[in-house]
Amino acid sequence: MQKDFAITDAYANESYVLTDDFLNDNPWHEVTAGFKTGPDTDLLLLRVVREPARPLIRGKLWIDDVRLVEK
């Protein structure tokens, strides 16, 4: 099962980030991504994406210290 973080524009549904999948065999790792939005972007969505979406989720996924930093 593939799991990724996705960042999209909430209104325009434009995709900015889709991270590499993170798998069950790695107990912890940092995920970072850089992206640039347009001048009309007002709201971003951070989602966890599963492919395929149908199977039940088993186990735990801990997400900690999410930061959005302007550069």
matplotlib code that plots the C-alpha trace (Angstrom):
import matplotlib.pyplot as plt

x = [0.0, 1.4, 1.0, 2.1, 1.6, -0.1, -0.3, -2.9, -4.6, -8.0, -9.9, -8.2, -7.3, -3.8, -1.3, 2.0, 3.5, 3.1, 5.9, 7.5, 5.6, 6.5, 6.3, 5.7, 9.3, 10.7, 9.9, 10.6, 11.8, 11.6, 9.7, 10.4, 9.3, 9.6, 7.0, 6.0, 2.4, 0.8, -0.3, -3.9, -3.3, -5.2, -5.6, -3.6, -4.7, -2.3, -3.6, -2.4, -3.1, -3.5, -3.2, -5.2, -7.8, -10.0, -8.1, -8.6, -5.8, -3.9, -1.3, -0.4, 0.8, 2.1, 2.4, 4.3, 5.7, 4.1, 5.5, 4.8, 7.7, 7.7, 11.1]
y = [0.0, 3.4, 6.3, 9.9, 13.4, 15.7, 19.5, 21.1, 24.4, 24.1, 26.2, 25.6, 21.9, 22.5, 20.0, 21.4, 18.4, 14.6, 13.0, 9.7, 6.9, 5.9, 2.2, 0.1, -1.1, 2.2, 3.1, 6.9, 9.3, 13.0, 14.1, 17.5, 19.2, 22.6, 24.2, 27.6, 28.8, 31.4, 34.9, 33.8, 30.9, 31.5, 28.1, 24.9, 21.3, 18.8, 15.3, 11.7, 9.8, 6.0, 4.0, 1.9, 3.6, 0.6, -1.7, -1.1, 0.7, -1.3, -0.2, 3.4, 6.5, 9.3, 12.8, 15.3, 18.8, 19.8, 23.2, 25.5, 28.0, 31.0, 31.4]
z = [0.0, -1.0, 1.4, 0.6, 1.8, -0.7, -0.6, -2.9, -3.4, -1.5, -4.1, -7.4, -6.6, -8.1, -6.8, -5.4, -3.6, -3.7, -1.6, -2.2, -0.5, 3.0, 3.9, 7.0, 7.2, 8.3, 12.0, 11.6, 9.0, 8.2, 5.1, 3.6, 0.3, -1.3, -3.5, -4.8, -4.9, -7.2, -6.0, -5.9, -3.4, -0.2, 1.4, 1.2, 2.1, 3.6, 3.0, 3.6, 0.3, 0.1, -3.1, -3.5, -1.4, -0.7, 1.8, 5.5, 7.3, 9.8, 12.2, 13.2, 11.4, 13.6, 12.2, 14.3, 14.0, 10.7, 9.6, 6.7, 6.3, 3.9, 2.1]

ax = plt.figure().add_subplot(projection="3d")
ax.plot(x, y, z, "-o")
ax.set_aspect("equal")
plt.show()
